[in-house]
Structure formats: C-alpha cells, structure tokens
Amino acid sequence: MNNFEFYCPTRVIFGKGTIAELSKHIDKSKKILMTYGGGSIKKNGVYEQVKKALEGYDVLEFGGIEPNPKYETLMKAVEIVKKENVDFLLAVGGGSTLDGTKFIAAASKYFGEKDAYEYFMVEGNVAVDAVPLADVITLPATGSEMNNGGVISRLSTNEKLPFHADCVYPQFSIIDPQVTFSLPTKQTINGIVDTFVHVMEQYCTYEVNSPLQDYWALGILKTLVEEAPKVIANPQDYEARANIFWCATCGLNYWISLGVPQDWATHMIGHELTAFYGVDHGQSLAIIHPRLLKNQKISKSKKLAKLAREVFGINEPVDLKAADIAISEIEKFFNSIGMRTKLSDYDINAQEAAEKIRDRFKTRNVAFGEKGNITADVAYDIVRES
C-alpha cells in the first residue's frame, strides 16, 4: 500500500426527516445564500422544507445552476456574495449545484488579476480560502457531499475541468433518501452509472496490496448491482434508495482511494464528450468506460478478474478471460438499467469525436490513467471504438 494522508471535516446527517435539522448546524448570525438548480426542489417539496427549517435566518437565493454548472452562471452568484456580504452558502440540489457552489465559495474569496476559471481550472492553482458552505444533497451521483472537488464547464471555450481544494469541503451534508423518490428515471440511472465509474476509477488499476480498499470498492459495486434493479422497479423503495445514496457518497469520499493508484481517464475523456456534444455526464461515462477497459485490459486484468468473481460471481480461473467477462458484464449492467453505451445511440460520429478529443489533449499536452499512458492518441483509439 502506498503512503497517504486523509482529511475530511464534513459532518454527514443521513436519514428520514433530516432536513428539519438544518438550524442545528448554521449559526443564526450567518447571512446565507441558498443556491439551487432549475427548480425541481420547488416541485418535490425540498424547497419548502429548507425554507421552514431556516425561518428567522437572513436568506438570499440564487437559482438556475445548470447540470454541468457553467462558469458564466456561477460568476453571477459570486457578484451577489461580494455585494451582499454573504458569509455562508447552502447548496440545495444535486451534485452539479454543490459543485457550482464550491466554485462560488472559492471564487468569492479570489481577487487576482486572471479570471477565476483560468486561475483555478486551467492553471490548476488551489484555492486557500472560501466562503463556508454546506448542502442538502438531493441526487446520489457525484459524491460531492463528502469531498473537496468539483467540475465546472465554460461555455465560451467548450471546456469542462475539475478543481480541488480543502477549503471547499462542506461543513455538513444532509442526505434524506426520501427526496430521491421523485427523481426522473434518467437521473437515477445517470447517478448509478456515475457512482459505478467513480469506484472503478479508484479500484481498477493495478495491485499494491490494499485488500481493505479493494473490498470496500467491490462492496460498493456489488451493492449497486444488487440495489439498482430494485430502485428502477420501485422508485419508492426507501431502503434501496438509501443504499444507493450511501454508495454514491462512499464512492467518492476518498476512502477507497487511500494508498492506491487511481485512473480517472474515463472521466477526463467523458468530460470532453459533454463539453463538445452536451451528453449527460453519466451517459459519457457509460460510453467510454467499457471501451477504455478493453483498451487497457492487460494492465488491469487482475483487478478486473477479481471484480468478475466477487461482484458478478464468475467462476473463471484465467485472469484474462475473467477480465473479458467482467467488461462484458459491466456493459450489460449499464444496459440492464436503461443506460445506452454507444456514441451512435446519441447520433454522435465516433471518428469526429475521436479527432476532436485527440486534438484537444494534444493541445493541452496531457496524458491520463494510473500509468500516464492514456495519451491523446490512445484516447483517440478508445473514442473511435465507442
């Protein structure tokens, strides 16, 4: 196992009726900016629950944060924070709302000459200060409720890039699985796929003698495979919803990444599909991940073989054969819950997409994967076969 350092200051408040506990965790002296997305929280009752819990607080609101939150939108919220002297941010919604709010928190404390996207995303500078924030998370997917990262898009340049900073860890996250009952099926499916691939990015690399992390990861994957059909069949199944939500949180709260190599190439390629073609994040991962695993099968064969045996119950003793079966089973799982896994399913020309992504990666001079071997040309090969 490799050396590691772990830090997570986020308090998790999980279960039925927990939105009512908001007032226990925010000081009444705080001036709050409540952020949210397209308005679904006003249809599913979450907005009313939050407002009731915050009666007597000074609360401003900023809505309209998009899926794949846009820099241009978020900077409008930054202006409000600075003008109104907001000193606490409360994200109410899915991972995109929370990712966007993390960026708002950091950008509101940034006063440099370059614009915040260039400084944090393109150059990769780490924020050292941010407005304190917390969240009521309503969609199991990104795991943003218990980590220090986010992904932000920029319309003007068709970019989608990540950032990380310890100062944007949520102070607390409220998770009430009941709020997911009314999620559209598409969002539920996207979230399950996103969680699955988050785990794979951290697990499916190469052996470094980390059995606990491996079994944590495999446990999350097995739970997803078992619980996903229940949620699709009965969206009101609280226990299945709760299990899926906790999988999403644990899938990217860094526990399974400690002391092990990580990949993240599927995400970096997938981000480009979203930036260029507007496909959902979960859709982009489902398209790329099986093809990337096939491309990298030999170097990932031991982890894939273990996955085949532990998650899918495959009794194949030869690792390479078991790896092939694992890749096939992963794509079958995605398809079984209603996720399409080919570029052609979205009317995207694979050759064109492959060329665009290869050119962008060459321009940036980047390479991804746990061994840094997913170059622009390898990404081209992966996307061309997608």
PARO-967050 format. One record per residue (C-alpha): residue in three letters; x, y, z; residue number from 1. Coordinates in nm, 2 decimals. Example, Ala and Ser with C-alpha at 12.3 -4.5 7.8 and 13.67 -1.06 7.14 Angstrom:
! PARO-967050
r code ALA	xx 1.23	yy -0.45	zz 0.78	pos 1
r code SER	xx 1.37	yy -0.11	zz 0.71	pos 2
//
This chain:
! PARO-967050
r code MET	xx 0.00	yy 0.00	zz 0.00	pos 1
r code ASN	xx 0.12	yy 0.35	zz -0.08	pos 2
r code ASN	xx 0.16	yy 0.63	zz 0.17	pos 3
r code PHE	xx -0.14	yy 0.85	zz 0.21	pos 4
r code GLU	xx -0.29	yy 1.14	zz 0.40	pos 5
r code PHE	xx -0.66	yy 1.17	zz 0.47	pos 6
r code TYR	xx -0.87	yy 1.47	zz 0.58	pos 7
r code CYS	xx -1.24	yy 1.51	zz 0.58	pos 8
r code PRO	xx -1.41	yy 1.77	zz 0.80	pos 9
r code THR	xx -1.77	yy 1.71	zz 0.67	pos 10
r code ARG	xx -2.04	yy 1.60	zz 0.91	pos 11
r code VAL	xx -2.29	yy 1.37	zz 0.74	pos 12
r code ILE	xx -2.65	yy 1.38	zz 0.86	pos 13
r code PHE	xx -2.83	yy 1.09	zz 0.70	pos 14
r code GLY	xx -3.19	yy 0.96	zz 0.70	pos 15
r code LYS	xx -3.55	yy 1.04	zz 0.70	pos 16
r code GLY	xx -3.66	yy 1.39	zz 0.80	pos 17
r code THR	xx -3.31	yy 1.52	zz 0.85	pos 18
r code ILE	xx -3.37	yy 1.85	zz 0.65	pos 19
r code ALA	xx -3.55	yy 1.97	zz 0.96	pos 20
r code GLU	xx -3.22	yy 1.97	zz 1.14	pos 21
r code LEU	xx -3.07	yy 2.25	zz 0.94	pos 22
r code SER	xx -3.10	yy 2.51	zz 1.21	pos 23
r code LYS	xx -2.89	yy 2.29	zz 1.45	pos 24
r code HIS	xx -2.59	yy 2.34	zz 1.22	pos 25
r code ILE	xx -2.59	yy 2.70	zz 1.10	pos 26
r code ASP	xx -2.55	yy 2.99	zz 1.33	pos 27
r code LYS	xx -2.84	yy 3.24	zz 1.32	pos 28
r code SER	xx -2.59	yy 3.53	zz 1.27	pos 29
r code LYS	xx -2.50	yy 3.40	zz 0.92	pos 30
r code LYS	xx -2.62	yy 3.57	zz 0.61	pos 31
r code ILE	xx -2.70	yy 3.27	zz 0.38	pos 32
r code LEU	xx -2.71	yy 3.24	zz 0.00	pos 33
r code MET	xx -2.92	yy 2.94	zz -0.09	pos 34
r code THR	xx -2.82	yy 2.80	zz -0.43	pos 35
r code TYR	xx -3.02	yy 2.56	zz -0.64	pos 36
r code GLY	xx -3.07	yy 2.44	zz -0.99	pos 37
r code GLY	xx -3.36	yy 2.45	zz -1.24	pos 38
r code GLY	xx -3.64	yy 2.45	zz -0.98	pos 39
r code SER	xx -3.70	yy 2.08	zz -0.92	pos 40
r code ILE	xx -3.67	yy 2.14	zz -0.54	pos 41
r code LYS	xx -3.98	yy 2.35	zz -0.56	pos 42
r code LYS	xx -4.17	yy 2.06	zz -0.72	pos 43
r code ASN	xx -4.06	yy 1.79	zz -0.49	pos 44
r code GLY	xx -4.11	yy 1.97	zz -0.16	pos 45
r code VAL	xx -3.75	yy 2.01	zz -0.07	pos 46
r code TYR	xx -3.75	yy 2.39	zz -0.11	pos 47
r code GLU	xx -4.04	yy 2.43	zz 0.14	pos 48
r code GLN	xx -3.87	yy 2.20	zz 0.39	pos 49
r code VAL	xx -3.55	yy 2.40	zz 0.37	pos 50
r code LYS	xx -3.72	yy 2.74	zz 0.40	pos 51
r code LYS	xx -3.92	yy 2.62	zz 0.70	pos 52
r code ALA	xx -3.60	yy 2.49	zz 0.87	pos 53
r code LEU	xx -3.44	yy 2.83	zz 0.81	pos 54
r code GLU	xx -3.72	yy 3.05	zz 0.94	pos 55
r code GLY	xx -3.57	yy 3.35	zz 1.12	pos 56
r code TYR	xx -3.25	yy 3.34	zz 0.91	pos 57
r code ASP	xx -3.13	yy 3.60	zz 0.66	pos 58
r code VAL	xx -3.15	yy 3.41	zz 0.34	pos 59
r code LEU	xx -3.09	yy 3.52	zz -0.02	pos 60
r code GLU	xx -3.15	yy 3.28	zz -0.31	pos 61
r code PHE	xx -2.97	yy 3.21	zz -0.64	pos 62
r code GLY	xx -3.13	yy 2.96	zz -0.87	pos 63
r code GLY	xx -3.05	yy 2.84	zz -1.22	pos 64
r code ILE	xx -2.73	yy 2.65	zz -1.17	pos 65
r code GLU	xx -2.72	yy 2.41	zz -1.46	pos 66
r code PRO	xx -2.63	yy 2.04	zz -1.49	pos 67
r code ASN	xx -2.26	yy 2.07	zz -1.57	pos 68
r code PRO	xx -2.26	yy 2.40	zz -1.39	pos 69
r code LYS	xx -2.14	yy 2.69	zz -1.61	pos 70
r code TYR	xx -1.87	yy 2.94	zz -1.51	pos 71
r code GLU	xx -2.07	yy 3.22	zz -1.67	pos 72
r code THR	xx -2.37	yy 3.15	zz -1.44	pos 73
r code LEU	xx -2.17	yy 3.09	zz -1.13	pos 74
r code MET	xx -1.99	yy 3.43	zz -1.16	pos 75
r code LYS	xx -2.33	yy 3.60	zz -1.12	pos 76
r code ALA	xx -2.36	yy 3.44	zz -0.78	pos 77
r code VAL	xx -2.01	yy 3.55	zz -0.69	pos 78
r code GLU	xx -2.12	yy 3.91	zz -0.76	pos 79
r code ILE	xx -2.41	yy 3.86	zz -0.51	pos 80
r code VAL	xx -2.18	yy 3.71	zz -0.25	pos 81
r code LYS	xx -1.94	yy 4.00	zz -0.27	pos 82
r code LYS	xx -2.20	yy 4.27	zz -0.29	pos 83
r code GLU	xx -2.43	yy 4.14	zz -0.02	pos 84
r code ASN	xx -2.15	yy 4.03	zz 0.22	pos 85
r code VAL	xx -2.28	yy 3.67	zz 0.23	pos 86
r code ASP	xx -2.09	yy 3.46	zz 0.48	pos 87
r code PHE	xx -2.25	yy 3.12	zz 0.43	pos 88
r code LEU	xx -2.35	yy 2.92	zz 0.12	pos 89
r code LEU	xx -2.61	yy 2.64	zz 0.13	pos 90
r code ALA	xx -2.64	yy 2.43	zz -0.18	pos 91
r code VAL	xx -2.98	yy 2.26	zz -0.22	pos 92
r code GLY	xx -2.99	yy 2.01	zz -0.51	pos 93
r code GLY	xx -2.78	yy 1.76	zz -0.69	pos 94
r code GLY	xx -2.40	yy 1.73	zz -0.74	pos 95
r code SER	xx -2.39	yy 2.00	zz -1.00	pos 96
r code THR	xx -2.55	yy 2.25	zz -0.77	pos 97
r code LEU	xx -2.30	yy 2.16	zz -0.50	pos 98
r code ASP	xx -2.00	yy 2.16	zz -0.74	pos 99
r code GLY	xx -2.11	yy 2.50	zz -0.86	pos 100
r code THR	xx -2.15	yy 2.63	zz -0.50	pos 101
r code LYS	xx -1.80	yy 2.51	zz -0.42	pos 102
r code PHE	xx -1.67	yy 2.72	zz -0.70	pos 103
r code ILE	xx -1.87	yy 3.02	zz -0.59	pos 104
r code ALA	xx -1.72	yy 2.98	zz -0.24	pos 105
r code ALA	xx -1.37	yy 2.98	zz -0.37	pos 106
r code ALA	xx -1.41	yy 3.24	zz -0.64	pos 107
r code SER	xx -1.58	yy 3.48	zz -0.39	pos 108
r code LYS	xx -1.25	yy 3.49	zz -0.20	pos 109
r code TYR	xx -1.03	yy 3.52	zz -0.51	pos 110
r code PHE	xx -0.92	yy 3.87	zz -0.61	pos 111
r code GLY	xx -0.64	yy 3.80	zz -0.86	pos 112
r code GLU	xx -0.60	yy 3.96	zz -1.20	pos 113
r code LYS	xx -0.68	yy 3.65	zz -1.40	pos 114
r code ASP	xx -1.04	yy 3.52	zz -1.42	pos 115
r code ALA	xx -1.12	yy 3.25	zz -1.17	pos 116
r code TYR	xx -1.17	yy 2.98	zz -1.43	pos 117
r code GLU	xx -0.83	yy 3.04	zz -1.58	pos 118
r code TYR	xx -0.66	yy 3.05	zz -1.24	pos 119
r code PHE	xx -0.83	yy 2.75	zz -1.07	pos 120
r code MET	xx -0.92	yy 2.52	zz -1.36	pos 121
r code VAL	xx -0.68	yy 2.58	zz -1.64	pos 122
r code GLU	xx -0.37	yy 2.66	zz -1.44	pos 123
r code GLY	xx -0.47	yy 2.43	zz -1.15	pos 124
r code ASN	xx -0.40	yy 2.67	zz -0.87	pos 125
r code VAL	xx -0.55	yy 2.55	zz -0.54	pos 126
r code ALA	xx -0.78	yy 2.78	zz -0.35	pos 127
r code VAL	xx -0.67	yy 2.86	zz 0.00	pos 128
r code ASP	xx -0.98	yy 3.04	zz 0.12	pos 129
r code ALA	xx -1.35	yy 3.01	zz 0.06	pos 130
r code VAL	xx -1.69	yy 3.11	zz 0.20	pos 131
r code PRO	xx -1.81	yy 2.84	zz 0.43	pos 132
r code LEU	xx -2.06	yy 2.61	zz 0.28	pos 133
r code ALA	xx -2.29	yy 2.31	zz 0.34	pos 134
r code ASP	xx -2.55	yy 2.13	zz 0.14	pos 135
r code VAL	xx -2.88	yy 1.94	zz 0.13	pos 136
r code ILE	xx -2.80	yy 1.69	zz -0.14	pos 137
r code THR	xx -3.09	yy 1.55	zz -0.34	pos 138
r code LEU	xx -2.93	yy 1.33	zz -0.60	pos 139
r code PRO	xx -2.69	yy 1.03	zz -0.55	pos 140
r code ALA	xx -2.42	yy 1.06	zz -0.81	pos 141
r code THR	xx -2.12	yy 1.28	zz -0.77	pos 142
r code GLY	xx -2.02	yy 1.21	zz -0.40	pos 143
r code SER	xx -1.96	yy 1.59	zz -0.39	pos 144
r code GLU	xx -2.13	yy 1.60	zz -0.05	pos 145
r code MET	xx -1.83	yy 1.44	zz 0.12	pos 146
r code ASN	xx -1.53	yy 1.56	zz -0.09	pos 147
r code ASN	xx -1.33	yy 1.87	zz -0.18	pos 148
r code GLY	xx -1.38	yy 1.87	zz -0.55	pos 149
r code GLY	xx -1.60	yy 1.99	zz -0.83	pos 150
r code VAL	xx -1.62	yy 2.00	zz -1.21	pos 151
r code ILE	xx -1.71	yy 2.33	zz -1.39	pos 152
r code SER	xx -1.79	yy 2.40	zz -1.76	pos 153
r code ARG	xx -1.72	yy 2.71	zz -1.95	pos 154
r code LEU	xx -1.94	yy 2.79	zz -2.24	pos 155
r code SER	xx -1.71	yy 3.03	zz -2.42	pos 156
r code THR	xx -1.44	yy 2.77	zz -2.47	pos 157
r code ASN	xx -1.64	yy 2.44	zz -2.46	pos 158
r code GLU	xx -1.43	yy 2.33	zz -2.16	pos 159
r code LYS	xx -1.52	yy 2.11	zz -1.86	pos 160
r code LEU	xx -1.25	yy 2.09	zz -1.60	pos 161
r code PRO	xx -1.21	yy 1.98	zz -1.24	pos 162
r code PHE	xx -1.08	yy 2.16	zz -0.93	pos 163
r code HIS	xx -1.00	yy 2.05	zz -0.57	pos 164
r code ALA	xx -0.93	yy 2.25	zz -0.25	pos 165
r code ASP	xx -0.97	yy 2.16	zz 0.12	pos 166
r code CYS	xx -1.14	yy 2.49	zz 0.19	pos 167
r code VAL	xx -1.45	yy 2.38	zz -0.01	pos 168
r code TYR	xx -1.53	yy 2.07	zz 0.19	pos 169
r code PRO	xx -1.89	yy 2.11	zz 0.30	pos 170
r code GLN	xx -1.91	yy 2.18	zz 0.67	pos 171
r code PHE	xx -2.21	yy 1.94	zz 0.67	pos 172
r code SER	xx -2.42	yy 1.74	zz 0.43	pos 173
r code ILE	xx -2.78	yy 1.65	zz 0.48	pos 174
r code ILE	xx -2.89	yy 1.33	zz 0.30	pos 175
r code ASP	xx -3.26	yy 1.23	zz 0.31	pos 176
r code PRO	xx -3.31	yy 0.94	zz 0.07	pos 177
r code GLN	xx -3.68	yy 1.02	zz 0.06	pos 178
r code VAL	xx -3.62	yy 1.33	zz -0.16	pos 179
r code THR	xx -3.50	yy 1.09	zz -0.44	pos 180
r code PHE	xx -3.84	yy 0.92	zz -0.47	pos 181
r code SER	xx -3.95	yy 1.17	zz -0.73	pos 182
r code LEU	xx -3.63	yy 1.18	zz -0.94	pos 183
r code PRO	xx -3.68	yy 1.12	zz -1.31	pos 184
r code THR	xx -3.56	yy 0.77	zz -1.41	pos 185
r code LYS	xx -3.30	yy 0.92	zz -1.63	pos 186
r code GLN	xx -3.13	yy 1.10	zz -1.34	pos 187
r code THR	xx -3.15	yy 0.79	zz -1.12	pos 188
r code ILE	xx -2.97	yy 0.59	zz -1.40	pos 189
r code ASN	xx -2.71	yy 0.86	zz -1.46	pos 190
r code GLY	xx -2.63	yy 0.87	zz -1.09	pos 191
r code ILE	xx -2.59	yy 0.49	zz -1.06	pos 192
r code VAL	xx -2.35	yy 0.48	zz -1.36	pos 193
r code ASP	xx -2.16	yy 0.78	zz -1.23	pos 194
r code THR	xx -2.11	yy 0.61	zz -0.89	pos 195
r code PHE	xx -2.01	yy 0.28	zz -1.05	pos 196
r code VAL	xx -1.74	yy 0.45	zz -1.26	pos 197
r code HIS	xx -1.62	yy 0.66	zz -0.97	pos 198
r code VAL	xx -1.54	yy 0.34	zz -0.79	pos 199
r code MET	xx -1.38	yy 0.18	zz -1.09	pos 200
r code GLU	xx -1.15	yy 0.48	zz -1.14	pos 201
r code GLN	xx -1.01	yy 0.42	zz -0.80	pos 202
r code TYR	xx -1.02	yy 0.04	zz -0.79	pos 203
r code CYS	xx -0.95	yy -0.09	zz -1.13	pos 204
r code THR	xx -0.58	yy -0.01	zz -1.17	pos 205
r code TYR	xx -0.30	yy -0.25	zz -1.05	pos 206
r code GLU	xx -0.22	yy -0.43	zz -0.73	pos 207
r code VAL	xx -0.04	yy -0.25	zz -0.44	pos 208
r code ASN	xx -0.15	yy -0.49	zz -0.17	pos 209
r code SER	xx -0.45	yy -0.29	zz -0.05	pos 210
r code PRO	xx -0.71	yy -0.56	zz 0.03	pos 211
r code LEU	xx -0.93	yy -0.34	zz 0.26	pos 212
r code GLN	xx -0.96	yy -0.07	zz -0.01	pos 213
r code ASP	xx -1.03	yy -0.34	zz -0.27	pos 214
r code TYR	xx -1.31	yy -0.50	zz -0.07	pos 215
r code TRP	xx -1.46	yy -0.16	zz 0.02	pos 216
r code ALA	xx -1.47	yy -0.08	zz -0.36	pos 217
r code LEU	xx -1.60	yy -0.42	zz -0.46	pos 218
r code GLY	xx -1.87	yy -0.40	zz -0.18	pos 219
r code ILE	xx -1.99	yy -0.07	zz -0.33	pos 220
r code LEU	xx -2.00	yy -0.22	zz -0.68	pos 221
r code LYS	xx -2.18	yy -0.53	zz -0.56	pos 222
r code THR	xx -2.44	yy -0.32	zz -0.37	pos 223
r code LEU	xx -2.50	yy -0.11	zz -0.68	pos 224
r code VAL	xx -2.55	yy -0.42	zz -0.90	pos 225
r code GLU	xx -2.80	yy -0.56	zz -0.64	pos 226
r code GLU	xx -2.99	yy -0.25	zz -0.55	pos 227
r code ALA	xx -3.01	yy -0.07	zz -0.88	pos 228
r code PRO	xx -3.28	yy -0.30	zz -1.02	pos 229
r code LYS	xx -3.49	yy -0.25	zz -0.71	pos 230
r code VAL	xx -3.48	yy 0.13	zz -0.75	pos 231
r code ILE	xx -3.57	yy 0.11	zz -1.12	pos 232
r code ALA	xx -3.86	yy -0.13	zz -1.05	pos 233
r code ASN	xx -3.99	yy 0.06	zz -0.74	pos 234
r code PRO	xx -3.87	yy 0.43	zz -0.71	pos 235
r code GLN	xx -4.04	yy 0.45	zz -0.37	pos 236
r code ASP	xx -3.83	yy 0.17	zz -0.22	pos 237
r code TYR	xx -3.67	yy 0.37	zz 0.07	pos 238
r code GLU	xx -3.41	yy 0.10	zz 0.17	pos 239
r code ALA	xx -3.29	yy 0.07	zz -0.19	pos 240
r code ARG	xx -3.28	yy 0.44	zz -0.23	pos 241
r code ALA	xx -3.08	yy 0.48	zz 0.10	pos 242
r code ASN	xx -2.83	yy 0.21	zz -0.01	pos 243
r code ILE	xx -2.78	yy 0.37	zz -0.35	pos 244
r code PHE	xx -2.73	yy 0.71	zz -0.19	pos 245
r code TRP	xx -2.47	yy 0.59	zz 0.06	pos 246
r code CYS	xx -2.29	yy 0.41	zz -0.22	pos 247
r code ALA	xx -2.27	yy 0.74	zz -0.41	pos 248
r code THR	xx -2.13	yy 0.92	zz -0.11	pos 249
r code CYS	xx -1.88	yy 0.64	zz -0.03	pos 250
r code GLY	xx -1.79	yy 0.61	zz -0.39	pos 251
r code LEU	xx -1.61	yy 0.94	zz -0.39	pos 252
r code ASN	xx -1.53	yy 1.04	zz -0.03	pos 253
r code TYR	xx -1.18	yy 0.91	zz -0.09	pos 254
r code TRP	xx -1.19	yy 0.61	zz 0.15	pos 255
r code ILE	xx -1.14	yy 0.36	zz -0.13	pos 256
r code SER	xx -0.86	yy 0.57	zz -0.29	pos 257
r code LEU	xx -0.63	yy 0.58	zz 0.01	pos 258
r code GLY	xx -0.29	yy 0.43	zz -0.06	pos 259
r code VAL	xx -0.38	yy 0.31	zz -0.41	pos 260
r code PRO	xx -0.32	yy 0.43	zz -0.77	pos 261
r code GLN	xx -0.61	yy 0.60	zz -0.95	pos 262
r code ASP	xx -0.71	yy 0.62	zz -1.31	pos 263
r code TRP	xx -0.97	yy 0.89	zz -1.40	pos 264
r code ALA	xx -0.91	yy 0.87	zz -1.77	pos 265
r code THR	xx -1.27	yy 0.77	zz -1.84	pos 266
r code HIS	xx -1.38	yy 1.09	zz -1.67	pos 267
r code MET	xx -1.14	yy 1.32	zz -1.85	pos 268
r code ILE	xx -1.24	yy 1.17	zz -2.19	pos 269
r code GLY	xx -1.61	yy 1.18	zz -2.09	pos 270
r code HIS	xx -1.59	yy 1.55	zz -1.99	pos 271
r code GLU	xx -1.49	yy 1.63	zz -2.34	pos 272
r code LEU	xx -1.79	yy 1.44	zz -2.48	pos 273
r code THR	xx -2.01	yy 1.65	zz -2.26	pos 274
r code ALA	xx -1.83	yy 1.97	zz -2.35	pos 275
r code PHE	xx -1.85	yy 1.91	zz -2.72	pos 276
r code TYR	xx -2.18	yy 1.73	zz -2.76	pos 277
r code GLY	xx -2.38	yy 1.80	zz -2.44	pos 278
r code VAL	xx -2.44	yy 1.44	zz -2.34	pos 279
r code ASP	xx -2.51	yy 1.38	zz -1.98	pos 280
r code HIS	xx -2.21	yy 1.31	zz -1.75	pos 281
r code GLY	xx -2.34	yy 0.96	zz -1.67	pos 282
r code GLN	xx -2.40	yy 0.89	zz -2.04	pos 283
r code SER	xx -2.05	yy 0.99	zz -2.13	pos 284
r code LEU	xx -1.90	yy 0.76	zz -1.87	pos 285
r code ALA	xx -2.11	yy 0.46	zz -1.99	pos 286
r code ILE	xx -2.00	yy 0.52	zz -2.34	pos 287
r code ILE	xx -1.63	yy 0.55	zz -2.27	pos 288
r code HIS	xx -1.57	yy 0.31	zz -1.97	pos 289
r code PRO	xx -1.62	yy -0.03	zz -2.14	pos 290
r code ARG	xx -1.41	yy 0.07	zz -2.43	pos 291
r code LEU	xx -1.13	yy 0.21	zz -2.21	pos 292
r code LEU	xx -1.13	yy -0.12	zz -2.01	pos 293
r code LYS	xx -1.09	yy -0.32	zz -2.33	pos 294
r code ASN	xx -0.81	yy -0.10	zz -2.44	pos 295
r code GLN	xx -0.63	yy -0.13	zz -2.11	pos 296
r code LYS	xx -0.74	yy -0.49	zz -2.03	pos 297
r code ILE	xx -0.39	yy -0.64	zz -1.99	pos 298
r code SER	xx -0.27	yy -0.39	zz -1.73	pos 299
r code LYS	xx -0.60	yy -0.40	zz -1.54	pos 300
r code SER	xx -0.66	yy -0.78	zz -1.57	pos 301
r code LYS	xx -0.60	yy -0.88	zz -1.21	pos 302
r code LYS	xx -0.84	yy -0.62	zz -1.08	pos 303
r code LEU	xx -1.10	yy -0.69	zz -1.35	pos 304
r code ALA	xx -1.07	yy -1.07	zz -1.28	pos 305
r code LYS	xx -1.13	yy -1.01	zz -0.90	pos 306
r code LEU	xx -1.43	yy -0.79	zz -0.99	pos 307
r code ALA	xx -1.57	yy -1.06	zz -1.22	pos 308
r code ARG	xx -1.55	yy -1.32	zz -0.94	pos 309
r code GLU	xx -1.66	yy -1.10	zz -0.64	pos 310
r code VAL	xx -1.93	yy -0.88	zz -0.80	pos 311
r code PHE	xx -2.07	yy -1.09	zz -1.08	pos 312
r code GLY	xx -2.00	yy -1.44	zz -0.94	pos 313
r code ILE	xx -1.79	yy -1.55	zz -1.24	pos 314
r code ASN	xx -1.60	yy -1.88	zz -1.19	pos 315
r code GLU	xx -1.33	yy -1.83	zz -1.45	pos 316
r code PRO	xx -0.98	yy -1.91	zz -1.32	pos 317
r code VAL	xx -0.78	yy -1.75	zz -1.60	pos 318
r code ASP	xx -0.75	yy -1.38	zz -1.53	pos 319
r code LEU	xx -0.75	yy -1.25	zz -1.89	pos 320
r code LYS	xx -1.06	yy -1.45	zz -1.96	pos 321
r code ALA	xx -1.23	yy -1.33	zz -1.64	pos 322
r code ALA	xx -1.13	yy -0.97	zz -1.73	pos 323
r code ASP	xx -1.31	yy -1.01	zz -2.07	pos 324
r code ILE	xx -1.62	yy -1.13	zz -1.89	pos 325
r code ALA	xx -1.61	yy -0.85	zz -1.63	pos 326
r code ILE	xx -1.60	yy -0.59	zz -1.91	pos 327
r code SER	xx -1.90	yy -0.75	zz -2.08	pos 328
r code GLU	xx -2.09	yy -0.78	zz -1.75	pos 329
r code ILE	xx -2.03	yy -0.41	zz -1.67	pos 330
r code GLU	xx -2.18	yy -0.30	zz -2.01	pos 331
r code LYS	xx -2.47	yy -0.55	zz -1.96	pos 332
r code PHE	xx -2.54	yy -0.40	zz -1.62	pos 333
r code PHE	xx -2.55	yy -0.04	zz -1.77	pos 334
r code ASN	xx -2.78	yy -0.16	zz -2.04	pos 335
r code SER	xx -3.00	yy -0.35	zz -1.79	pos 336
r code ILE	xx -3.09	yy -0.04	zz -1.60	pos 337
r code GLY	xx -3.16	yy 0.16	zz -1.92	pos 338
r code MET	xx -2.83	yy 0.32	zz -2.00	pos 339
r code ARG	xx -2.72	yy 0.33	zz -2.36	pos 340
r code THR	xx -2.35	yy 0.27	zz -2.41	pos 341
r code LYS	xx -2.26	yy 0.37	zz -2.77	pos 342
r code LEU	xx -2.19	yy 0.70	zz -2.94	pos 343
r code SER	xx -2.42	yy 0.60	zz -3.22	pos 344
r code ASP	xx -2.70	yy 0.58	zz -2.96	pos 345
r code TYR	xx -2.67	yy 0.96	zz -2.93	pos 346
r code ASP	xx -2.62	yy 1.03	zz -3.30	pos 347
r code ILE	xx -2.25	yy 1.12	zz -3.24	pos 348
r code ASN	xx -2.00	yy 1.03	zz -3.51	pos 349
r code ALA	xx -1.72	yy 0.83	zz -3.34	pos 350
r code GLN	xx -1.45	yy 0.93	zz -3.58	pos 351
r code GLU	xx -1.53	yy 1.30	zz -3.55	pos 352
r code ALA	xx -1.54	yy 1.28	zz -3.17	pos 353
r code ALA	xx -1.22	yy 1.09	zz -3.15	pos 354
r code GLU	xx -1.04	yy 1.35	zz -3.36	pos 355
r code LYS	xx -1.17	yy 1.64	zz -3.15	pos 356
r code ILE	xx -1.07	yy 1.49	zz -2.83	pos 357
r code ARG	xx -0.73	yy 1.38	zz -2.96	pos 358
r code ASP	xx -0.66	yy 1.74	zz -3.08	pos 359
r code ARG	xx -0.77	yy 1.89	zz -2.75	pos 360
r code PHE	xx -0.55	yy 1.66	zz -2.55	pos 361
r code LYS	xx -0.25	yy 1.72	zz -2.78	pos 362
r code THR	xx -0.30	yy 2.10	zz -2.74	pos 363
r code ARG	xx -0.30	yy 2.06	zz -2.37	pos 364
r code ASN	xx -0.01	yy 1.81	zz -2.38	pos 365
r code VAL	xx -0.18	yy 1.58	zz -2.13	pos 366
r code ALA	xx -0.19	yy 1.21	zz -2.06	pos 367
r code PHE	xx -0.42	yy 1.02	zz -1.81	pos 368
r code GLY	xx -0.46	yy 0.69	zz -1.64	pos 369
r code GLU	xx -0.28	yy 0.53	zz -1.34	pos 370
r code LYS	xx 0.03	yy 0.49	zz -1.55	pos 371
r code GLY	xx 0.00	yy 0.81	zz -1.75	pos 372
r code ASN	xx -0.03	yy 0.60	zz -2.07	pos 373
r code ILE	xx -0.37	yy 0.73	zz -2.19	pos 374
r code THR	xx -0.22	yy 0.98	zz -2.43	pos 375
r code ALA	xx -0.41	yy 1.18	zz -2.69	pos 376
r code ASP	xx -0.36	yy 0.90	zz -2.95	pos 377
r code VAL	xx -0.47	yy 0.63	zz -2.71	pos 378
r code ALA	xx -0.78	yy 0.84	zz -2.62	pos 379
r code TYR	xx -0.84	yy 0.86	zz -3.00	pos 380
r code ASP	xx -0.84	yy 0.49	zz -3.02	pos 381
r code ILE	xx -1.08	yy 0.45	zz -2.73	pos 382
r code VAL	xx -1.33	yy 0.70	zz -2.85	pos 383
r code ARG	xx -1.32	yy 0.57	zz -3.21	pos 384
r code GLU	xx -1.43	yy 0.23	zz -3.08	pos 385
r code SER	xx -1.71	yy 0.38	zz -2.86	pos 386
//
